[in-house]
Amino acid sequence: MNSRELQNGSKSWYVADGWLPLKRRTKNADLEGHEAIIILNCNEDKATVLMDVFYEDKEPVENIELEVSPKRVRCFRMDHPEEIGGLQIGRLEQYALRFRSDIEVIVQYGRMDVTQPNLAYIGCMGFAG
């Protein structure tokens, strides 16, 4: 890579702590318990990303195809099967994710847990492979 070229992420990403919280809603706001994967594509070409889901006690689900348009960001809700290849992830089920992209992207993970009055949101970068 030329020193003037900018690297736009990685082709491999990992998120080790997936755990879809209960769906409850907050009392004073329309916030719902969920998890999401956010993929940023800073490139001139479409990104085709394969997502693999690993579980504690069952076989993985592999090669779920996700697409992100050039120079766009896309959010995939883990509780919306239609956004993740029809996969239904159980609430309170431990899982982990691997992403393999044909071009460099950036992957972030977020969880909104509304099961207690103060609610909790975590957002963290995936681990670039």
VENURZI-V606515 format. One record per residue. RES is the residue in one small letter. PHI is phi in whole degrees, -180 to 180 (* if undefined). OMEGA is omega in radians with two decimals (* if undefined). NEAR is the number of other ideal C-beta (glycine too) atoms within 12 Angstrom. Layout:
# VENURZI-V606515
{{RES:PHI:OMEGA:NEAR} {RES:PHI:OMEGA:NEAR}}
This chain:
# VENURZI-V606515
{{m:*:3.08:8} {n:-65:-3.11:6} {s:-63:3.11:6} {r:-87:3.14:6} {e:-80:3.13:9} {l:-105:3.08:11} {q:-79:-3.08:17} {n:-104:3.09:24} {g:111:-3.09:28} {s:-144:3.08:26} {k:-90:3.13:24} {s:-127:3.12:25} {w:-140:-3.13:35} {y:-136:3.01:25} {v:-129:-3.01:36} {a:-86:-3.01:18} {d:-115:2.99:20} {g:-95:-3.14:37} {w:-164:-3.05:28} {l:-69:-3.09:36} {p:-73:3.08:32} {l:-60:-3.02:23} {k:-83:-3.07:22} {r:-39:3.09:19} {r:-108:3.07:17} {t:-75:-3.09:21} {k:-71:-3.00:12} {n:-101:3.13:10} {a:-147:-3.12:11} {d:-92:3.14:9} {l:-101:-3.05:20} {e:-124:3.09:25} {g:-59:-3.14:28} {h:-165:2.97:33} {e:-129:3.13:40} {a:-147:2.98:33} {i:-112:-3.14:43} {i:-115:-3.13:31} {i:-118:3.12:41} {l:-106:3.09:29} {n:-115:-3.14:30} {c:-91:-3.02:22} {n:-91:3.12:26} {e:-81:-3.09:13} {d:-114:3.06:19} {k:-64:3.06:21} {a:-101:2.99:35} {t:-107:-3.03:24} {v:-119:3.05:39} {l:-98:3.13:27} {m:-107:3.07:40} {d:-115:-3.12:28} {v:-115:-3.13:36} {f:-111:-3.10:23} {y:-120:3.07:21} {e:-70:-2.90:17} {d:-132:3.08:10} {k:-152:-3.07:13} {e:-66:3.13:11} {p:-70:2.98:19} {v:-108:-2.99:23} {e:-119:3.00:18} {n:65:3.02:18} {i:-78:-3.04:29} {e:-86:3.07:23} {l:-121:3.12:35} {e:-126:3.08:25} {v:-131:-3.12:34} {s:-63:3.12:20} {p:-59:3.08:19} {k:53:-3.14:17} {r:-137:2.99:20} {v:-116:3.13:21} {r:-140:3.13:26} {c:-105:3.11:23} {f:-116:3.11:35} {r:-79:-3.09:26} {m:-75:3.07:38} {d:-102:3.06:29} {h:-118:-3.07:21} {p:-53:-3.12:18} {e:-65:3.12:13} {e:-90:-3.06:26} {i:-128:3.02:35} {g:68:3.12:23} {g:84:-3.11:12} {l:-71:3.08:30} {q:-102:3.09:19} {i:-95:-3.13:35} {g:-73:3.07:22} {r:-69:-3.11:23} {l:64:3.13:19} {e:-106:3.14:23} {q:-73:3.07:21} {y:-152:3.08:33} {a:-138:-3.04:25} {l:-128:2.97:42} {r:-128:3.11:31} {f:-121:3.10:41} {r:-128:-3.05:27} {s:-112:3.09:33} {d:-77:3.04:20} {i:-137:-3.12:27} {e:-67:3.06:30} {v:-139:3.06:42} {i:-122:-3.09:32} {v:-119:3.05:40} {q:-124:-3.11:28} {y:-124:3.08:36} {g:-141:3.10:28} {r:-134:3.03:31} {m:-110:3.14:29} {d:-110:-3.09:26} {v:-110:-3.07:24} {t:-80:3.06:23} {q:-134:-2.97:13} {p:-57:-3.10:12} {n:-85:-3.03:12} {l:46:-3.12:23} {a:-143:3.04:17} {y:-127:3.02:20} {i:-121:3.04:20} {g:-136:3.14:18} {c:-148:3.09:21} {m:-75:2.99:20} {g:-67:3.08:33} {f:-92:-3.13:20} {a:-78:-3.11:21} {g:-93:*:19}}
